[in-house]
Amino acid sequence: MAIALIDPEGRISQWNSEAETLTGHSPSDIIGCDLSLLADRPAGHGRALVAELLRAGGGVRADWLRCSDGTCRSVRWRAVPVPLATGTGLVAVAGRNAQEIHRCDPAAADLLLHSSPVGLAVLDTDLRYRFINDALARLNGLPVAAHLGRSILDLLDLPDPQAYEDMLRRVTDGGETINNLHVAAIRPDGTPYAAVGTLFPLRNADGRILGQAGVVHDLGGTRAELLDTARSQRRLELLSRISASLSQGLDVASVASKLSATCTPAFARTVTVDLLADAVHRTPDSPMGRIAQQRTTACPDTSAPPRVHPLSASAEHGPAHPDQDLPPSRAASTPVGECIRSADVVSFRVEEEEGEEAEGAQEQTPFAIAVPLLAAGQVLGAITFSDPGHFDADDVLTMRDIAARTAMALDNALLYRRERLATLALQRHLLPARLPDVPWAESAHRYLPAQNGTLAGGDWYDTVRLPGGRIGLTVGDVMGHGLGAAAAMGRYRSSTRALLAVGLEPGQLLTRLDDLDDGADNELPATCVCAVYDGVTGDLRLALAGHPPPLLVRPDGSADTLAADPGPPVGMGLDHTYENAHFAVPPGSLLVLYTDGMIEDRSTILDLDQGITMLRRAVHHTETPLDEVCDALMAVRPANSADDATLFVTRLTRVQPLPVAD
C-alpha cells in the first residue's frame, strides 16, 4: 500500500517506499511539500485542502495523480482522519492495484486495450491524454509516458492545428461524434503519416461529458494525398519559421545560429554555414563571385580550395563587435569548395569529406548536401545539411529555398557590418587621438559600444587646455546611431572645442551651440555636459544640456552629484539660455563625466538615480590610479544597456606656482 501522512497544515510529513514507486517522488523531494503538489487540478492548498478532504469523508476517491515526470495517472485512494498533536491530519492510502473494474476481468480489459492493433486514446476536457495504448503511441512516434498529461496539440504537428482543435472542442463541448476522420500529421522525427479515426464523447452516469475517446487506424501509404499535404504543410511552416528567425539576426553569427536552431532536428541532423572569406570584404559593385563567370570559367588553381569562415563553430557565442564576429578562416572542404566554385548543389557522404572509408556501415553513414548561398548574382558561401538517411528531391528544393532566404539575410548582415565598421572607424577618427598633458588635471577615459548589435552611437569626449591655468572638459551624446550620428558628433565636438578656445563660459557655450547652424539638413540633437576648471582657485563652472549630472569624489571619500539646471538637449532650436553652476573643488578630487549608457538599463526597472548611486559606490579612494577607477566604474555598468557608454574621469589638483628669482 502507498501511504502518506499529511499534517493539519497540508504538508506531507511521512512517505513510504510504495508511494515513491507509485508517483516517482522520493521522500527527500516530497516531505515538507504541500499535498496540492500531487493533484492534477488542486481544489485548494494547505489547511483548506485538508479540511475539504475531511468533510468529504473516508470513502474511496478517484483522482488524477501528478507524477514526478509530469505525467498523470488515475488512482483510487482513501483519506483517513488521524489525530495529531497540532490538530487533525489525515493518512492517504492507495493500493497499486486499486483500480476496480466490475463489468469484466481487469486483466482481460488490460490485454484488450494494450494489445489492440487499433490505436485507442482518452482525452480530458483540456484535450490532454489520460490514456493511450501502445499502437497509437507507436503511430505518433512517442512512448506512452510522453503522452500522458500533455495536450494532443503540443505533441502532434498538424497541418491546421486551429481547425483540429475546433473539431476536438465540438466533441468535448457539444457532445458530437465524428466518424471517418482523415488526418495527416508529422512525427517528432519528421516523418509524416496518415490515419483515419472516430472521436466520441465520454459521459458519466449523470450524462456529463468528462472527456472524449478516439479510435485511430493507420492508413499507411493508401492516402498519398494526405501525406503530400502534410509534407507540404511541414515545409511551409519550416520556411515560415526560418524567415521569422532570420529577420531577427543583425550579424552573420546570429544568422547562422538561428538557422541551425530552426532546422535541427526537424529537417536535418546538422546544419553548418560556411561564409566565403572574399564575400566579407567585397563591395556591392564588386564582380567577385558572379555565377555566370563561375560556370563558364575554370578556376585558375583548382588545387587551392576557397577560404571560408565556419560560422556555426562560433554561432552560439559570437561577439556583437563587428571586428570580432567572424571565426578565423580556413580552407573549405572538398564538397563545399566544389559547391562554391560550381554554384550548384553537391551531394556527398560525410566520410568523403573526412577521407574515411566505412564500407560495412554505409547505412549509418550520414548523408550530406551542400547548397550554394546566392545573393544578387554572387556566391556568399554554402550551407551543408546532413542526415543519417537520404534526402529526396523535395528536400533539395526546400534546401534551395532555405539557402535563398539565408543568403539574403547574410547579405544584409554583411552590408550592416560594413556600415557599422565604417561608423566605428569614423567615430574613432573624430575623437581625440590623445589628451593634452596637464599635470594638475590628469584624465582617463573609456568608450564601450552598445552590446545589443546596434550601430555605433554619437558619444564624444574632449579636453581643451585654456589660458590662465584653466581646462575645459566636455562629454556629449548625439541622439541616434549610425553614420549620421557619428558625423553629427564630429560637428558638435569641433564646435565645442572652438567655443571653449575663445573663452566662453559653459552656459554661454551651450547656448551658442544650440543656435549653431552649419547648414546640415539632418542635424541631430545631443545632450552635453561642459565644465571649466580653474587650477589656481579650484573653482569649477558647469552647465548641462539634457545630460546626466557629473559626480565629484572628494579626497575624504564622499561623493555627490553636481546639481545644475539640465536644460534641453542642444540642437533642438528652443532658444534656451543655459545657466552656469559654480562649485568649489578640493584638491585631489575626481570629476566623473559620463553618458546615459553608463547608468540606464532599459530591460529592468533601474532608473537614473539608482544608476548614479551605483557609480557613486564604485569609487572609494581618489588616490587610486585612474585606469583602475575607470575599470571599477565600467564594472557596475548595467549589462543589458542598449546604448553606447562613455566615461571620462579627471583628477583635479592645483597649479603649482613657478619659482621666482630674486
Buried (B, 14 or more C-beta within 10 A) or exposed (E): EBBBBBBBBBBBEEBBEBBBEBBBBEBEEBBEBBBBBBBBEEEBBBBEBBBEBBEEEBEEBEBBBBBEEEBBBBBBBBBBBEEBEEEEBBBBBBBEEBBEEEEEEEEEEEEEBEEBEEBBBBBBBEBBBBBBBBBBBEBBBBEBBBBBBBBBBEBBBBBEBEEBBEBBBBBBEEEBEBEEBEBBBBBBEBEBBBBBBBBBBBEEEEEEBEBBBBBBBBBEEEBEEBBBBBBEBBBEBBBEBBBEBBEEBBBBBBBBBBBBEBBBEBBBBBBBBBBBBBBBEBEEEEEEBBBEEBEEEEBEEEEEBBBBBBBBBBBEEBEBBBEEBBBEBBEBBBBBBBBBBBBBBBBBBBBBBEEEEEEEEEEEBBBBBBBBBBBEEBBBBBBBBBBEEEBEEEBBEBBBBBBBBBBBBBBBBBEBBBBBBBBBEBBEEBBBEEBEEBEBBBBBBBBBBBBEBBBBBBBBBBBBBBEEBBBBBBBBBBBBBBBBBBBBBBBBBBBBBBBBEEBBBBBBBBBBBBEBEEEEEEBBBBBBBBBBBBBEEBBBBBBBBBBBBBBBBBEEEEBEBBEBBBBBBBBBEEEBEBBBBEBEBBBBBBBBBBBBBBBBBEEEEBEEEBBBBBBBEBBEEBEBEBEEBBBBBBEBBBEEBBBBBBBBBBBBBBBEEEEEEE
